[in-house]
């Protein structure tokens, strides 16, 4: 019975962290849609990328699925490309 307790506590902690991350990503999505300035939108897109990576890493740990680590890596690369594209687009318009 003592071996089961640390696992349940560990999984509950990871699940709590996952819920906080999802809430953060949802708030970032709201800011990306409503953002009054381009800087706000860019920061929220970066938050979405970071939150997506962290979410995939936590899900990979919770579900013991190594493929989700690869998905997290792809999310990180896409977030970097998207941030560079948004920055370049805004520089051309100024």
N, C-alpha and C positions, 0 to 999 in steps of 0.2 A: 504494500500500500504506500509506503514512503517513496517508492520509485515513481509512482504515478503523480504525486503531488507536484514535484518540480516541473514536470512536463505540462500539466494543466496550467500552472501559473505562468510558465513561459509562453504558452500558446495564447493565454488570455492577455498577456502584456503585448504580444505582437498584434493581436486583434485590436486592442485599444489604440495602439500606434497607427494601425491601418485606418481606423475610423477617423482619427485626427487628420491624417494625411488626405483622405478623401474629402473631408470637410474643407480643408485648406485648398485643395484643387478646385472644388466647386465655387468657393469664394473668389479664387483667382479667375475662373471662367466668367463669373459675373462681372468682375472688374475689367476683363478683356472686352466684354461686350459694351459696357457702359463708360469705360475710361474716357475722361474728358480730354486727355492729351495722348500723344503718341508714346511718350515716355511711360505713362501708366500702362498702356497696352503692351509695350515691349516687356516691361517688368513682369506683368501678369503672364505673358507667354513663357518667359523664362521660369516663372514659378510653376506653371503647368508642366513644363519639361522636367524640372527637378522633382516635382511631386509624382509625376508618372513613373519616373525611374525608381524612386523610393517605394512607391506602391508595388511595382512589379517585383522588386527585390524582397519586400516583405511577404508578398503572396508566394513567391518562389520558396521562401523559407517555411511558411506555414503549410503549404501543400506538398513540400518536398519534391518540387518539380524544377529540374535544372534548366529546362527550356525557357522558363520565365526570366532567367538571368540573361539569356540572349536577347529576349524581347526588351529588357531594360537597357541593354547596350544599344540596341537600335533606337530606342526612344531618346537616349542621350545624344546620339549622332544627329537625329532629326531635329532635336531642339537646338543644337548648335548651328545647324544649317539654316533653320528658320530664323534664328536671331540674327545671323549674318545677312540673310536676305532682307529682313525687315529694316535693318540698319542701312544697308546699301540703297534700298528703295527710298528711304527718307532723306539720305544725303543727296540723291539725284534731284529731288523735288525742291530742295532749298537753293 
